[in-house]
């Protein structure tokens, strides 16, 4: 599949901004990385400014994250509570890995583009917690998520995100605990063992 010039520019901008930051990336760098003649103005046939391409990169990565979430496997909430939760937590960790480019952009440039950071936080974090609370509703979910499912899931999301970021930043999971052990331990905190 041949990518369009616009897509090549977006891909190049994403890679360069993740590596050098917004301030360290010049339009000519983006042109060169996209296979265009640096300084030729080819970039400006598709985007008016570096800010516009950055916003387009954010929007594209957000759409990819939402699409990944729409196809997310949400299995039945029946069976052993610890197994159900551990499976969900492993899926959430896989999701965080899949949306890594968006997380990296957000971590690097959230202060420069606070409106984009707010939008992504609302869509990925807040809506994600609401969707998960709705999915886990019912008898098992009610028992697991206490009287305040949104707060409980906010704690869970923070734990999963912290684990993911530790793996990313340090190159290995905290205390070398693999994701299966981590997910099982987090599930055990929420779900008492079944008698």
Beta strands, then each sheet from edge to edge (+ up, - down):
end
